Amino acid sequence: MTVLVAGGTKGIGLAIARRLAPVHGRVALAYHGDDAAAQAAVAEIVRAGGEAVALKGDVGTVEGAAALIAEVESQGHGLSHIVHSAALIYPTTLLGADLAKFRQAIETNGPSLLYLVHAAQHLLGRGSSVVFITSMGARIPSANYGALGVGKALAEAIIRYLVAELAPRGVRINGVAPGLVHTTSVASMVGSEEAATAVVERAARSNPSGRASRDSDYASLVEFLLSPEAEFIQGQVIAATGGTGVIG
C-alpha cells in the first residue's frame, strides 16, 4: 500500500515522508514544480532503504487533485493514508492582496484537502487515516500570513465536517500543527534564508520548552496518527509546538 504525502519533496512534508517510509514501505511524494527537489527526495528515501515515487501535479485545483489520485491508483499499489503538507506561499496583507493570487493560495492551502479526499474516497478503507499539516497561524493572525492562515483555518473546518462522513467508514481525519522550523517556505514568507534563520532562532529563545522545533516532534505525531493505536482520534488539531500558542 501507498502513503500519499502531498508536498512531500521539501521541508516538513519530506521530513514526514522520511519518517513514514520505513514503517509503511512505499510513499508517493506529490509536488508542484521543482523537479530537481523531487528527484533528490526520492533518491534520499531510496538510499535509506525505503520505496518512493514522485508525482507531479497541482492539488490546488479539483482537476489536479483528481489526476493525482488517478495516478496513484494506476500504479496498482493501493492507497492507505494521505498526509497533506502542500502549501502555496503568498505573503500578503488581506486588503493589499492581489485577489486572484489570494484565491489560488487559499485553494491550495485549504479546500485542496477536500479535493484530495473527495477524489480518493473510493480508495480509503477502514483503518485509513488523513492528516493535514496546519499551523498555529490558522488561529493566531500574524503579519502577511493571511493567504496561508486563512486557507489552513478553512481546512481545519473541513476536517471537522468530514468526521461525520469518514468515521462511519472507519477512516480517520486529523490535523497536526508543527512548531516553526527552517524551511524554504518560511524563507519565502519572510524574504530570505538569513531572515528565516533569525526568525527560527528567536522562536527557539521564546519557546516555553526552551528549544527550537525538531522534525521528529511533528513527524512522530503523524506516524502515530496513521497507526492503528490512533483509531479513536477523530477531528482533532494537535499542536506540536512546545507550548507556543498556548503560553505566549
Secondary structure, DSSP 8 states (H G I E B T S, - for coil): --EEEETTTSHHHHHHHHHHHHHHSEEEEEESS-HHHHHHHHHHHHHTT-EEEEEE--TTSHHHHHHHHHHHHHTTS---EEEE-------B-STTS-HHHHHHHHHHHTTHHHHHHHHHTTT--TT-EEEEE--GGGTS--TTBHHHHHHHHHHHHHHHHHHHHHGGGT-EEEEEEE-----HHHHHHHSSHHHHHHHHHHHHHH-TTSS---HHHHHHHHHHHTSGGGTT--S-EEEESTTBTTB-
